[in-house]
Each structure stands twice: as structure tokens, then as C-alpha cells.
Amino acid sequence: MTANSSMRRGALGVAAAVLLTPAVAFAQAWPTKGTIKAIIPFPPGSTTDAIGRIVMDEVARQIGQTIITENRPGAASTTGINAAAKADPDGYTLLIASSSFTVVPHTFKALPYNPEADFAPIMPLANMANVTVVNSSRGYKTAKDLVDAGIKKAGGMNYASVGVGSATHLTAERFRLSAKFPAVHVAFKGTAEALTEILADRMDFYCSPITAIVPLVNEGKVTALAVSTATRSAALPNVPTSVEAGYPDSGYDFWVGALMPAKTPQPIVDRMNAEIRKALDKPDLAKKLADLGADQLRMSPAEFAAMIKREIKQNEAVVTAAGIKPN
């Protein structure tokens, strides 16, 4: 290597360091100007709300800054999402969204925001399985038992959900479409009502949030046939995934994740990603999430953005195949 080339390389390194220094300093200085607001587009007590509060409380302690959670439910979560999309991209507004973020683009004729262009994804906070359950009196032991019964049943089976386009609805449709059996969708107000119908044996199956059914499985009142996630859930380690059960492309991840408005400086997005990872490493926090039946799903901002883009495309096909009409 010549002396001139060494000098050029050294100059380039100094220039790169000079260019990076403001960005790094910006991220290290943030937050400085006040409270951070985390918008949750679901009511208090929801799974998204519970997970968001648990993780953001720890992040707030780490960064020495107050993070207040603001519940903005309405219009199938789009009210709160739109509020976050329109916020200043200064690092002082977060959105705590669920996987419905990638569904509503196909269940609404028009949205006041663009889910990809208007947000900077940070990282998933947790991933939770929906579990295909039946009344234990049915005697089904595997997902195939349910599918075989569904194929044979005149008029098809019926299944419960907590609403058109909900995670429980999409999970059931992905499973049903993969397994190729007919079933009629029946929507209820919430998981409590849906499980009441399962326990009364008036519904053939329900793809329930895992938190709600672990006690019922342990008591022998319902049978868990498959989990929707790509890997088995730590809360029900003996229950196979729907793909393991033999139904490709049947999986559905119910995730909760953090995003910021688009144009939020990338150093802030990266800093928040690092702080969330640090929070998830805390044993006490990890236990709180595990107690909710949540597994960790760690990603970089780029990986999370790619997952969201992929899911939006996948959900379009499912919504169309299920015959869900946009509002």
C-alpha cells in the first residue's frame, strides 16, 4: 500500500467519523424535551395494552424518561393508528400495535394513513399463539380429527371469532383454507363470549388467544389441537403448530410491536430498538410476558418492516379467499 493510498483511506475514515458523530450524539441525547407518548389503539386490559405497558414501563426506567400510555380505541384500531401516523416524527410518539395492523388495510375500503409509508417499525415486543380449541367432549386428539369431522359434517362446521378481520378470525381462515374444509364464521363480542359457546359445545372450534385457554386446557374442559405460531409456544409445549400438524401456510402470528411515525430519525429508531431488547433481557419482565403466554420475537427495524410488508400481502390473499368484504 502506498503512502498516498494510506493517507486517502485515513482521510475517508475521519470524514465518515465526522458524518456519523452528529447522528450518534443525537440518539444519545434523546430524549430530552419531555414525556414520550405511547398510543395503544385498543382499550385498557386488552392483550396489546398489557404487553405494551409492561415493556414500556421498563424502557422508561432505562432511559430515565416518562412514557405515558394513551388508549385510543375505535374503528378496529384505525383511530389510534391514524393519530400516531399524524404525530410529529421527533421520537416522542410511539404506536403499540398488534398484528391487526397488517389486516385492516384489506378490511377497510380506505384508510386515512398508509401502514407502510407512514411508519418506521421498531421491533416486536412479543408474539402470541392463537390456539385451535374444541370442547373436550368431542374426543378429538389432533387437528386432523377436527378436519376429518369438518369434511364429513353436512353443511360444514361453525367456528367462533371476536369479529370480522380479527386475529381469531384470520387464524381460523388460514387453517380452514389450508385444510380445505367448509366452516361458517360466527362473530362474538369477545373471547369470554366465544369460549362460553365452546364450553357449551355450541361452536365446533375457536382459535383462541393463548392466555385465555391455558387454564381451561389444564382443567380438561377444552382440548388444544394446534397453535398458530411458527414454533411451539412455551405455555403449551406439547401442542404442535398447525404446520407441524400437516397444514402448510396455516400459521398466524399474533404479535404486539412498537412503531414510530415515518421520518423519525433513524438513530432514535435504532436506540429504541436497543432499549426494547435490553428490557426483554430482564428476567422479571421476561417472566411477566411468559405468564401472559407471550414468546419473544426479536428483530431489527429492517426485519420488522419486511415482516409487516410480507404480512400485508399475505393477509390480502386470506381476506379475499375468506370472502371478507371491506367496510
C-alpha positions as CSV (number, residue, x, y, z in Angstrom):
1,M,0.0,0.0,0.0
2,T,1.4,3.4,-1.0
3,A,1.7,6.3,1.4
4,N,-0.8,8.3,-0.7
5,S,-3.4,5.5,-0.6
6,S,-2.9,5.2,3.2
7,M,-3.5,8.9,3.6
8,R,-6.6,8.8,1.4
9,R,-8.0,5.9,3.4
10,G,-7.3,7.7,6.7
11,A,-9.0,10.8,5.4
12,L,-12.0,8.9,4.4
13,G,-12.2,7.3,7.8
14,V,-12.0,10.7,9.6
15,A,-14.7,12.0,7.2
16,A,-17.0,9.0,8.0
17,A,-16.5,9.5,11.7
18,V,-17.4,13.2,11.4
19,L,-20.5,12.4,9.5
20,L,-21.6,9.7,12.0
21,T,-20.9,11.8,15.1
22,P,-24.0,14.0,14.9
23,A,-26.3,11.0,14.4
24,V,-24.8,9.1,17.3
25,A,-24.9,12.2,19.5
26,F,-28.5,12.8,18.6
27,A,-29.5,9.3,19.6
28,Q,-27.6,9.5,22.8
29,A,-29.1,12.9,23.7
30,W,-32.6,11.8,23.0
31,P,-34.9,12.0,24.9
32,T,-34.5,15.5,26.4
33,K,-37.6,17.6,25.8
34,G,-40.4,15.9,27.7
35,T,-42.7,12.9,28.1
36,I,-42.9,10.2,25.4
37,K,-46.4,9.1,24.5
38,A,-47.2,5.5,23.5
39,I,-50.5,5.3,21.7
40,I,-52.3,2.0,22.1
41,P,-55.2,1.6,19.6
42,F,-57.1,-0.8,21.9
43,P,-58.9,-0.5,25.2
44,P,-57.3,-0.9,28.6
45,G,-57.0,-4.5,29.6
46,S,-56.5,-5.8,26.1
47,T,-53.5,-8.1,25.4
48,T,-51.9,-5.3,23.3
49,D,-52.4,-2.9,26.2
50,A,-51.0,-5.3,28.8
51,I,-47.9,-6.1,26.8
52,G,-47.3,-2.5,25.8
53,R,-47.4,-1.3,29.4
54,I,-45.2,-4.0,30.7
55,V,-42.4,-3.3,28.2
56,M,-42.7,0.5,28.0
57,D,-42.6,0.8,31.8
58,E,-39.2,-0.9,31.8
59,V,-37.9,1.1,28.8
60,A,-39.0,4.3,30.7
61,R,-36.9,3.2,33.7
62,Q,-33.9,2.5,31.4
63,I,-33.9,5.8,29.6
64,G,-34.9,7.9,32.6
65,Q,-37.9,9.4,30.9
66,T,-41.7,9.1,31.5
67,I,-43.6,7.1,28.9
68,I,-47.3,7.6,29.2
69,T,-49.7,5.1,27.5
70,E,-52.7,6.6,25.8
71,N,-55.5,4.2,24.8
72,R,-57.2,5.4,21.6
73,P,-59.5,2.5,20.5
74,G,-62.1,2.8,17.8
75,A,-62.8,1.8,14.2
76,A,-61.0,-1.6,14.5
77,S,-57.8,0.1,15.8
78,T,-57.5,2.6,13.0
79,T,-58.4,5.6,15.1
80,G,-55.3,5.2,17.3
81,I,-53.1,4.2,14.4
82,N,-54.1,7.3,12.4
83,A,-53.3,9.5,15.4
84,A,-49.8,8.0,15.7
85,A,-49.3,8.4,11.9
86,K,-50.1,12.1,12.1
87,A,-47.8,12.8,15.1
88,D,-44.6,14.7,14.8
89,P,-41.7,12.4,13.9
90,D,-39.5,13.7,16.7
91,G,-39.2,10.5,18.7
92,Y,-41.8,11.5,21.3
93,T,-44.7,9.4,19.9
94,L,-44.8,5.6,19.8
95,L,-47.5,3.3,18.4
96,I,-48.0,0.0,20.2
97,A,-49.8,-2.0,17.5
98,S,-50.9,-5.6,17.1
99,S,-50.9,-7.9,14.0
100,S,-54.3,-6.3,13.1
101,F,-52.1,-3.5,11.7
102,T,-51.5,-5.7,8.7
103,V,-55.1,-6.8,8.3
104,V,-57.1,-3.6,8.4
105,P,-55.7,-2.4,5.0
106,H,-57.9,-5.1,3.5
107,T,-61.0,-4.8,5.7
108,F,-61.4,-1.0,5.1
109,K,-62.2,0.5,1.7
110,A,-60.0,3.5,2.5
111,L,-57.6,4.3,5.4
112,P,-56.5,7.8,6.4
113,Y,-52.9,6.5,6.6
114,N,-50.6,4.2,4.8
115,P,-49.4,1.4,7.0
116,E,-46.0,1.1,5.2
117,A,-45.2,4.7,4.1
118,D,-46.4,6.4,7.3
119,F,-44.5,4.4,9.9
120,A,-41.0,3.4,11.0
121,P,-41.2,-0.1,12.5
122,I,-39.0,-0.6,15.6
123,M,-39.4,-4.1,16.9
124,P,-42.0,-6.7,18.0
125,L,-42.5,-6.7,21.8
126,A,-44.0,-10.2,21.9
127,N,-45.6,-12.9,19.9
128,M,-48.6,-14.9,21.0
129,A,-50.2,-18.0,19.6
130,N,-53.8,-18.4,18.9
131,V,-54.8,-21.9,19.8
132,T,-57.4,-24.0,17.9
133,V,-59.6,-25.5,20.7
134,V,-62.6,-27.7,20.9
135,N,-64.9,-28.9,23.7
136,S,-63.1,-31.9,25.2
137,S,-66.3,-34.0,25.0
138,R,-65.7,-34.1,21.2
139,G,-62.9,-36.6,21.8
140,Y,-60.7,-35.0,19.1
141,K,-57.0,-35.6,19.8
142,T,-55.4,-34.0,16.8
143,A,-56.1,-31.2,14.3
144,K,-56.7,-33.9,11.7
145,D,-59.5,-35.3,13.8
146,L,-61.2,-31.9,13.6
147,V,-60.6,-31.5,9.9
148,D,-61.9,-35.0,9.1
149,A,-65.1,-34.3,11.1
150,G,-65.4,-31.0,9.3
151,I,-65.2,-32.6,5.9
152,K,-67.8,-35.2,6.8
153,K,-70.3,-32.8,8.6
154,A,-73.3,-31.9,6.5
155,G,-73.5,-28.2,6.0
156,G,-70.0,-27.7,7.4
157,M,-68.8,-26.7,10.9
158,N,-69.1,-23.4,12.6
159,Y,-66.4,-21.5,14.4
160,A,-66.2,-18.6,16.7
161,S,-64.2,-15.4,16.5
162,V,-64.2,-12.0,18.2
163,G,-65.0,-10.1,15.0
164,V,-64.6,-9.9,11.2
165,G,-60.9,-9.4,10.4
166,S,-59.7,-10.1,14.0
167,A,-56.7,-12.3,14.7
168,T,-59.0,-15.1,15.8
169,H,-60.9,-14.8,12.5
170,L,-57.8,-14.8,10.3
171,T,-56.2,-17.6,12.2
172,A,-59.3,-19.8,11.7
173,E,-59.5,-18.9,8.0
174,R,-55.8,-19.6,7.3
175,F,-56.2,-23.0,9.0
176,R,-59.5,-23.8,7.2
177,L,-58.3,-22.8,3.8
178,S,-55.1,-24.9,4.2
179,A,-57.1,-27.9,5.5
180,K,-59.8,-27.4,2.8
181,F,-62.9,-28.0,4.8
182,P,-66.1,-25.8,5.0
183,A,-67.0,-23.8,8.1
184,V,-69.3,-21.0,8.9
185,H,-67.9,-17.9,10.7
186,V,-69.8,-16.7,13.8
187,A,-68.6,-13.5,15.4
188,F,-68.9,-12.7,19.1
189,K,-68.1,-9.6,21.2
190,G,-65.0,-11.1,22.9
191,T,-63.1,-14.2,23.9
192,A,-65.2,-14.7,27.0
193,E,-68.4,-15.0,24.9
194,A,-66.7,-17.2,22.3
195,L,-65.3,-19.6,25.0
196,T,-68.8,-19.7,26.6
197,E,-70.0,-21.2,23.3
198,I,-67.2,-23.7,23.1
199,L,-67.8,-24.8,26.7
200,A,-71.5,-25.2,26.0
201,D,-70.5,-27.2,22.8
202,R,-72.5,-24.9,20.6
203,M,-69.4,-23.9,18.5
204,D,-67.3,-26.5,16.7
205,F,-64.0,-24.7,17.3
206,Y,-62.4,-21.4,18.2
207,C,-58.8,-20.1,17.5
208,S,-58.4,-18.6,21.0
209,P,-55.8,-16.2,22.3
210,I,-53.5,-18.5,24.4
211,T,-53.8,-16.6,27.6
212,A,-57.5,-17.3,27.9
213,I,-57.4,-21.1,27.3
214,V,-54.3,-22.4,29.2
215,P,-56.3,-22.8,32.5
216,L,-59.2,-24.5,30.6
217,V,-56.8,-26.9,28.9
218,N,-55.2,-27.7,32.2
219,E,-58.6,-28.4,33.7
220,G,-59.5,-30.7,30.8
221,K,-62.5,-28.6,29.7
222,V,-61.1,-27.8,26.2
223,T,-58.7,-29.7,24.0
224,A,-55.9,-27.7,22.3
225,L,-55.2,-29.1,18.9
226,A,-52.7,-26.7,17.3
227,V,-51.0,-23.4,17.9
228,S,-50.9,-20.8,15.1
229,T,-47.3,-19.7,15.5
230,A,-44.2,-20.9,13.5
231,T,-42.8,-22.5,16.6
232,R,-44.5,-24.2,19.6
233,S,-45.5,-22.0,22.5
234,A,-43.6,-22.3,25.8
235,A,-47.0,-22.1,27.5
236,L,-48.3,-25.3,25.7
237,P,-45.1,-27.1,24.7
238,N,-46.9,-30.4,23.9
239,V,-49.3,-28.8,21.4
240,P,-48.0,-28.9,17.8
241,T,-48.1,-25.9,15.4
242,S,-50.7,-26.1,12.7
243,V,-47.9,-26.5,10.2
244,E,-46.5,-29.4,12.2
245,A,-50.0,-30.9,12.2
246,G,-49.8,-31.1,8.4
247,Y,-51.3,-27.9,7.1
248,P,-48.8,-25.7,5.2
249,D,-49.4,-21.9,5.1
250,S,-51.8,-22.2,8.0
251,G,-49.8,-20.3,10.5
252,Y,-50.7,-16.9,12.0
253,D,-48.6,-14.8,14.4
254,F,-50.4,-12.5,16.8
255,W,-47.7,-10.0,17.5
256,V,-47.6,-6.8,19.5
257,G,-45.0,-4.3,18.3
258,A,-43.7,-0.8,18.5
259,L,-43.5,1.7,15.7
260,M,-42.8,5.4,15.3
261,P,-44.1,7.9,12.7
262,A,-42.2,7.8,9.4
263,K,-39.3,10.3,9.2
264,T,-38.4,9.8,12.8
265,P,-34.6,10.0,12.8
266,Q,-33.1,6.5,12.3
267,P,-30.7,6.9,15.2
268,I,-33.8,7.3,17.5
269,V,-35.5,4.2,16.0
270,D,-32.3,2.2,16.5
271,R,-31.9,3.5,20.0
272,M,-35.4,2.4,20.9
273,N,-34.9,-1.0,19.3
274,A,-31.8,-1.4,21.5
275,E,-33.7,-0.3,24.6
276,I,-36.5,-2.7,24.0
277,R,-34.0,-5.6,23.5
278,K,-32.4,-4.6,26.8
279,A,-35.8,-4.6,28.5
280,L,-36.6,-8.0,27.2
281,D,-33.4,-9.4,28.7
282,K,-34.6,-8.5,32.2
283,P,-35.7,-11.8,33.9
284,D,-38.6,-10.2,35.7
285,L,-40.0,-8.7,32.5
286,A,-39.5,-12.0,30.6
287,K,-41.5,-13.8,33.3
288,K,-44.3,-11.3,33.1
289,L,-44.6,-11.9,29.4
290,A,-44.3,-15.6,29.8
291,D,-47.2,-15.5,32.3
292,L,-49.3,-13.9,29.6
293,G,-48.4,-16.8,27.2
294,A,-46.2,-14.5,25.2
295,D,-43.0,-15.5,23.5
296,Q,-40.2,-13.1,22.4
297,L,-39.8,-12.2,18.7
298,R,-36.6,-10.2,18.4
299,M,-36.0,-8.3,15.1
300,S,-34.1,-5.3,13.8
301,P,-36.1,-2.4,12.5
302,A,-35.5,-3.6,8.9
303,E,-36.5,-7.1,9.7
304,F,-39.7,-5.9,11.3
305,A,-40.5,-3.7,8.4
306,A,-40.0,-6.6,6.0
307,M,-42.3,-8.8,8.1
308,I,-45.0,-6.2,8.1
309,K,-44.8,-5.8,4.3
310,R,-44.9,-9.6,3.8
311,E,-47.9,-9.9,6.2
312,I,-49.9,-7.2,4.4
313,K,-49.6,-9.1,1.2
314,Q,-50.4,-12.4,2.8
315,N,-53.5,-11.1,4.5
316,E,-54.8,-9.6,1.3
317,A,-55.0,-13.2,-0.1
318,V,-56.6,-14.6,3.1
319,V,-59.2,-11.8,3.3
320,T,-60.1,-12.3,-0.4
321,A,-60.3,-16.1,-0.1
322,A,-62.4,-15.8,3.1
323,G,-64.9,-13.5,1.3
324,I,-64.4,-10.7,3.8
325,K,-65.9,-7.5,2.4
326,P,-64.2,-4.2,3.2
327,N,-66.2,-1.7,5.2
